[in-house]
Every structure is written in C-alpha cells, then in structure tokens.
Amino acid sequence: MERGGAAAAAGGGVVVSPSAAKDSWPELVGVSSEAAKTKIGEERPELDVQVVPADAFVTTDYNAGRVRVFVDSDDKVARPPKIG
C-alpha cells in the first residue's frame, strides 16, 4: 500500500505530493499588492511577480516563469494571481 494511503482512505483526506508546486493564489484576493508579492515570493521564489492595474492591457503569451498580480485602484488584488 502507498505511504499515507491507509490514513487518507480512513480519514477521507487527499494525499498531496510534496513536489506539487502551487500555480495560483486565490487566497490573496483583497490583500495589498506588497503582501501578495511577498507571499508568492516565499512560496515560489523562482517566479517573476509583476503587479499590474486590473484594467491594463497585457500580452496574452503564456510564461511559466511569471505571475501577474492584477490590482484595483486601492492597490488590492482584484483576481487570483496565477502563473502564466
């Protein structure tokens, strides 16, 4: 049996691989841009975090090394930051 399989089956929990890297941060909606940059940087220091106004025009290319943090006029995160 897989390690953690019995505990997960008994408790109904989900076993998450420690190597599964986070690619979005929905919990950051409503926090300041600086707090969002800090949190993302702590969890994924290899990523380039860019703060952008929510209504800004941006390129539509996918970049696995970038996270855009879209902020409203109060400098609060307007939508969940994600890699791309």
Backbone as JSON Lines, residues from 0, in Angstrom:
{"i":0,"aa":"M","n":[0.85,-1.18,0.0],"ca":[0.0,0.0,0.0],"c":[0.89,1.24,0.0]}
{"i":1,"aa":"E","n":[0.44,2.29,-0.69],"ca":[1.19,3.54,-0.72],"c":[1.33,4.12,0.66]}
{"i":2,"aa":"R","n":[2.42,4.82,0.86],"ca":[2.61,5.51,2.12],"c":[1.53,6.58,2.26]}
{"i":3,"aa":"G","n":[0.85,6.56,3.39],"ca":[-0.2,7.54,3.63],"c":[-1.54,7.12,3.04]}
{"i":4,"aa":"G","n":[-1.56,6.04,2.28],"ca":[-2.79,5.6,1.64],"c":[-3.84,5.17,2.64]}
{"i":5,"aa":"A","n":[-3.46,4.4,3.66],"ca":[-4.43,3.93,4.64],"c":[-5.0,5.1,5.44]}
{"i":6,"aa":"A","n":[-4.14,6.01,5.82],"ca":[-4.6,7.17,6.59],"c":[-5.53,8.03,5.75]}
{"i":7,"aa":"A","n":[-5.19,8.2,4.48],"ca":[-6.02,9.02,3.61],"c":[-7.37,8.34,3.38]}
{"i":8,"aa":"A","n":[-7.33,7.02,3.18],"ca":[-8.58,6.3,2.94],"c":[-9.46,6.32,4.18]}
{"i":9,"aa":"A","n":[-8.86,6.13,5.34],"ca":[-9.62,6.1,6.58],"c":[-10.2,7.47,6.92]}
{"i":10,"aa":"G","n":[-9.42,8.51,6.68],"ca":[-9.85,9.86,7.04],"c":[-10.56,10.59,5.93]}
{"i":11,"aa":"G","n":[-10.57,9.99,4.74],"ca":[-11.24,10.65,3.62],"c":[-10.44,11.81,3.06]}
{"i":12,"aa":"G","n":[-9.19,11.98,3.51],"ca":[-8.37,13.1,3.05],"c":[-7.72,12.82,1.71]}
{"i":13,"aa":"V","n":[-7.09,13.82,1.18],"ca":[-6.39,13.72,-0.08],"c":[-4.91,13.81,0.2]}
{"i":14,"aa":"V","n":[-4.14,12.9,-0.38],"ca":[-2.69,12.94,-0.22],"c":[-2.14,13.78,-1.35]}
{"i":15,"aa":"V","n":[-1.42,14.84,-1.0],"ca":[-0.84,15.74,-1.98],"c":[0.65,15.52,-2.01]}
{"i":16,"aa":"S","n":[1.19,15.36,-3.18],"ca":[2.63,15.17,-3.34],"c":[3.36,16.42,-2.9]}
{"i":17,"aa":"P","n":[4.43,16.28,-2.1],"ca":[5.18,17.46,-1.69],"c":[5.83,18.17,-2.86]}
{"i":18,"aa":"S","n":[5.99,17.48,-4.0],"ca":[6.63,18.1,-5.15],"c":[5.63,18.88,-6.01]}
{"i":19,"aa":"A","n":[4.35,18.81,-5.68],"ca":[3.33,19.54,-6.44],"c":[3.47,21.03,-6.15]}
{"i":20,"aa":"A","n":[3.95,21.77,-7.14],"ca":[4.18,23.2,-6.95],"c":[2.88,23.98,-7.17]}
{"i":21,"aa":"K","n":[2.67,24.96,-6.34],"ca":[1.48,25.81,-6.42],"c":[1.55,26.67,-7.67]}
{"i":22,"aa":"D","n":[0.41,26.85,-8.36],"ca":[0.41,27.67,-9.57],"c":[-0.63,28.79,-9.55]}
{"i":23,"aa":"S","n":[-1.4,28.9,-8.46],"ca":[-2.34,30.02,-8.32],"c":[-2.54,30.31,-6.84]}
{"i":24,"aa":"W","n":[-2.99,31.53,-6.55],"ca":[-3.13,32.01,-5.18],"c":[-4.47,32.7,-4.98]}
{"i":25,"aa":"P","n":[-5.59,31.97,-5.0],"ca":[-6.91,32.6,-4.84],"c":[-7.1,33.24,-3.47]}
{"i":26,"aa":"E","n":[-6.36,32.78,-2.47],"ca":[-6.48,33.34,-1.12],"c":[-5.96,34.76,-1.01]}
{"i":27,"aa":"L","n":[-5.28,35.25,-2.05],"ca":[-4.69,36.6,-2.0],"c":[-5.64,37.7,-2.49]}
{"i":28,"aa":"V","n":[-6.79,37.34,-3.02],"ca":[-7.74,38.36,-3.49],"c":[-8.13,39.24,-2.3]}
{"i":29,"aa":"G","n":[-7.99,40.54,-2.49],"ca":[-8.35,41.51,-1.45],"c":[-7.19,41.98,-0.6]}
{"i":30,"aa":"V","n":[-6.02,41.35,-0.71],"ca":[-4.86,41.8,0.07],"c":[-4.06,42.82,-0.74]}
{"i":31,"aa":"S","n":[-3.14,43.51,-0.1],"ca":[-2.33,44.52,-0.8],"c":[-1.37,43.84,-1.78]}
{"i":32,"aa":"S","n":[-0.94,44.61,-2.77],"ca":[-0.01,44.07,-3.76],"c":[1.3,43.64,-3.12]}
{"i":33,"aa":"E","n":[1.78,44.41,-2.15],"ca":[3.04,44.05,-1.48],"c":[2.92,42.74,-0.71]}
{"i":34,"aa":"A","n":[1.8,42.55,-0.01],"ca":[1.58,41.3,0.72],"c":[1.5,40.13,-0.25]}
{"i":35,"aa":"A","n":[0.85,40.34,-1.4],"ca":[0.74,39.28,-2.4],"c":[2.11,38.93,-2.98]}
{"i":36,"aa":"K","n":[2.91,39.95,-3.31],"ca":[4.25,39.71,-3.84],"c":[5.1,38.94,-2.83]}
{"i":37,"aa":"T","n":[5.0,39.31,-1.57],"ca":[5.77,38.65,-0.52],"c":[5.37,37.18,-0.41]}
{"i":38,"aa":"K","n":[4.08,36.92,-0.36],"ca":[3.58,35.54,-0.21],"c":[3.99,34.67,-1.38]}
{"i":39,"aa":"I","n":[3.8,35.16,-2.6],"ca":[4.17,34.39,-3.79],"c":[5.67,34.16,-3.81]}
{"i":40,"aa":"G","n":[6.44,35.19,-3.47],"ca":[7.9,35.07,-3.43],"c":[8.38,34.06,-2.41]}
{"i":41,"aa":"E","n":[7.69,33.95,-1.28],"ca":[8.06,32.96,-0.27],"c":[7.79,31.54,-0.75]}
{"i":42,"aa":"E","n":[6.67,31.36,-1.44],"ca":[6.27,30.03,-1.89],"c":[6.95,29.61,-3.19]}
{"i":43,"aa":"R","n":[7.19,30.55,-4.08],"ca":[7.79,30.25,-5.39],"c":[8.81,31.33,-5.75]}
{"i":44,"aa":"P","n":[9.97,31.33,-5.08],"ca":[10.95,32.41,-5.28],"c":[11.52,32.5,-6.7]}
{"i":45,"aa":"E","n":[11.37,31.46,-7.48],"ca":[11.91,31.47,-8.85],"c":[11.04,32.26,-9.83]}
{"i":46,"aa":"L","n":[9.84,32.65,-9.42],"ca":[8.92,33.33,-10.32],"c":[9.13,34.83,-10.34]}
{"i":47,"aa":"D","n":[8.88,35.43,-11.49],"ca":[8.89,36.88,-11.66],"c":[7.47,37.37,-11.37]}
{"i":48,"aa":"V","n":[7.28,38.11,-10.28],"ca":[5.96,38.6,-9.89],"c":[5.8,40.03,-10.39]}
{"i":49,"aa":"Q","n":[4.78,40.25,-11.2],"ca":[4.52,41.57,-11.78],"c":[3.19,42.1,-11.27]}
{"i":50,"aa":"V","n":[3.2,43.32,-10.74],"ca":[1.97,43.97,-10.29],"c":[1.46,44.84,-11.43]}
{"i":51,"aa":"V","n":[0.18,44.64,-11.79],"ca":[-0.4,45.29,-12.95],"c":[-1.8,45.82,-12.59]}
{"i":52,"aa":"P","n":[-2.16,47.03,-13.04],"ca":[-3.53,47.5,-12.82],"c":[-4.53,46.54,-13.46]}
{"i":53,"aa":"A","n":[-5.66,46.33,-12.79],"ca":[-6.66,45.35,-13.25],"c":[-7.17,45.63,-14.66]}
{"i":54,"aa":"D","n":[-7.18,46.89,-15.07],"ca":[-7.7,47.23,-16.39],"c":[-6.6,47.42,-17.45]}
{"i":55,"aa":"A","n":[-5.38,47.03,-17.13],"ca":[-4.25,47.22,-18.05],"c":[-4.3,46.2,-19.2]}
{"i":56,"aa":"F","n":[-3.81,46.62,-20.34],"ca":[-3.64,45.71,-21.46],"c":[-2.32,44.98,-21.26]}
{"i":57,"aa":"V","n":[-2.35,43.67,-21.39],"ca":[-1.13,42.87,-21.24],"c":[-1.05,41.87,-22.39]}
{"i":58,"aa":"T","n":[0.14,41.36,-22.63],"ca":[0.3,40.35,-23.66],"c":[-0.44,39.08,-23.24]}
{"i":59,"aa":"T","n":[-0.82,38.29,-24.21],"ca":[-1.56,37.06,-23.92],"c":[-0.68,35.82,-23.97]}
{"i":60,"aa":"D","n":[0.62,36.02,-24.11],"ca":[1.53,34.88,-24.15],"c":[1.59,34.2,-22.79]}
{"i":61,"aa":"Y","n":[1.86,32.9,-22.81],"ca":[2.0,32.14,-21.57],"c":[3.47,32.1,-21.21]}
{"i":62,"aa":"N","n":[3.78,32.43,-19.96],"ca":[5.16,32.42,-19.47],"c":[5.16,31.68,-18.13]}
{"i":63,"aa":"A","n":[5.73,30.49,-18.11],"ca":[5.73,29.65,-16.91],"c":[6.57,30.23,-15.78]}
{"i":64,"aa":"G","n":[7.3,31.29,-16.03],"ca":[8.13,31.91,-15.01],"c":[7.57,33.22,-14.49]}
{"i":65,"aa":"R","n":[6.31,33.51,-14.82],"ca":[5.71,34.81,-14.48],"c":[4.38,34.63,-13.77]}
{"i":66,"aa":"V","n":[4.15,35.53,-12.81],"ca":[2.84,35.66,-12.16],"c":[2.46,37.13,-12.23]}
{"i":67,"aa":"R","n":[1.3,37.4,-12.79],"ca":[0.8,38.77,-12.8],"c":[-0.19,38.92,-11.66]}
{"i":68,"aa":"V","n":[0.01,39.98,-10.88],"ca":[-0.9,40.3,-9.78],"c":[-1.69,41.52,-10.21]}
{"i":69,"aa":"F","n":[-2.97,41.31,-10.56],"ca":[-3.82,42.41,-11.01],"c":[-4.45,43.09,-9.8]}
{"i":70,"aa":"V","n":[-4.25,44.41,-9.71],"ca":[-4.73,45.16,-8.55],"c":[-5.75,46.22,-8.96]}
{"i":71,"aa":"D","n":[-6.66,46.53,-8.02],"ca":[-7.66,47.57,-8.26],"c":[-7.07,48.93,-7.9]}
{"i":72,"aa":"S","n":[-7.9,49.96,-7.93],"ca":[-7.43,51.32,-7.67],"c":[-6.99,51.54,-6.22]}
{"i":73,"aa":"D","n":[-7.34,50.63,-5.32],"ca":[-6.91,50.71,-3.92],"c":[-5.67,49.85,-3.66]}
{"i":74,"aa":"D","n":[-5.03,49.36,-4.73],"ca":[-3.84,48.51,-4.64],"c":[-4.13,47.18,-3.93]}
{"i":75,"aa":"K","n":[-5.36,46.68,-4.1],"ca":[-5.75,45.38,-3.56],"c":[-5.84,44.39,-4.72]}
{"i":76,"aa":"V","n":[-5.47,43.15,-4.48],"ca":[-5.51,42.12,-5.51],"c":[-6.96,41.94,-5.97]}
{"i":77,"aa":"A","n":[-7.18,42.09,-7.28],"ca":[-8.52,42.08,-7.84],"c":[-9.0,40.7,-8.29]}
{"i":78,"aa":"R","n":[-8.06,39.83,-8.67],"ca":[-8.41,38.47,-9.08],"c":[-7.26,37.53,-8.74]}
{"i":79,"aa":"P","n":[-7.53,36.26,-8.64],"ca":[-6.48,35.33,-8.19],"c":[-5.24,35.36,-9.08]}
{"i":80,"aa":"P","n":[-4.09,35.64,-8.5],"ca":[-2.85,35.56,-9.27],"c":[-2.59,34.12,-9.7]}
{"i":81,"aa":"K","n":[-2.07,33.95,-10.91],"ca":[-1.73,32.62,-11.39],"c":[-0.54,32.7,-12.33]}
{"i":82,"aa":"I","n":[0.13,31.58,-12.45],"ca":[1.28,31.52,-13.36],"c":[0.79,31.65,-14.79]}
{"i":83,"aa":"G","n":[1.55,32.36,-15.57],"ca":[1.2,32.5,-16.98],"c":[1.65,33.79,-17.5]}
